[in-house]
Amino acid sequence: MALSAVAEQLLFDAGRIDEALAEFEQVLAMWQAAYGPDHPDVGVSHGNIASTLLTRARPGDLEAAEPHLLRSIAAQEANFG
């Protein structure tokens, strides 16, 4: 999974936002299946998706990013206070 994170970041940095978003979503699904919804890595994945949506800035992306931001914050608070 570490290689996937590198690939996602490279796609994002190269401006291939849609591809990076798809990869971030796949990683989120893997983390959730492996660790459950409240694991810190799941929260990071939600944050990555939110950040990517906000960077892409298409119509509807702000609304789509909000639940990911809230989930990211909730996971971090649950684990780190």
Order of alpha helices (4+ residues) and beta strands (2+ residues): alpha-alpha-alpha-alpha
